[in-house]
Structure formats: structure tokens, C-alpha cells
């Protein structure tokens, strides 16, 4: 680990081999999105999703990757609005592959390349800025299944119809 560690108000879910780091102001839906990924991932053709941390997580770097860990007193706990704090399975660490910024001021219909990337502790990571009036789950699923940063990508050569609009594993399984 490096000495640049930080504790942040965020949630994180490991989807496949990489974590989705979910940031945003209080009440913006971080816990909800985390739980939606855990509960609904398979129905969206995503790999199994497991909680890393909810509400507060620790960020650090190692080997050029951004790592996320749960805050120890909150490990395995997630808030489910209307039900309270619940215990779920969790992993102790994951490399971050995607950042989701809820209630983002720079969310646009057609975001710039710069808006779709962020740097945390010196590590550049794909980013999704989400406005308050849009479902973040749909954007995350789209990013995890159609992103061009994937080695499996959404290339025309993999599509029998030649239109490239099928779902394939991407950031989540890199």
C-alpha cells in the first residue's frame, strides 16, 4: 500500500473482477445503487456483485491500481432504505474499475471524453457522471456491458448481425 490512503464517503461493489466506486452527496442513492447491483446484477447479465463497503470506504493505491476496502466498523453492512442496516456478504478489497458520481453537476446527455474519466490518488479511472433525474443503474449496466475500454469490447466481429449491439463482458471482468 502507498501512503496516499484516504477515507471517503462512498460505497463500493465488486462486479466480476473490478469494483464500482459510487460517490455522491448524502441521500443521492449510493447505498441503493450498491444494493441494486448486488440484487439485480445477474438479471442484467452482469457477473456476481458483492459489497466492498457502504457509506465509508478506504482508498489506496498499489501497483498502479486504485484499491478500495470497507471501513472496518461497517464491513458487511449496507443501508437499505425502508428496512434499515442489513448484513450482507462482502469482500475485503478490490481494484476499482469504474467510478459513478451521483448528482453530478457535469452530467450531460453526451458527455465529453474528459467527463468520462477521473483521477483518484493519481490513478485514472473510467467515470460516469449521473444527474439527479436519471437511473444510475441503467448507466452502470451500460458501461459494464458496452464500454469500448474492454478487451472483449462490443466489436462488430463478435456480432453475427454485424451491428455490434449485443451485451458482452467488459470492465467487470477485466
Order of alpha helices (4+ residues) and beta strands (2+ residues): beta-beta-alpha-beta-beta-beta-beta-beta-beta-beta-beta-alpha
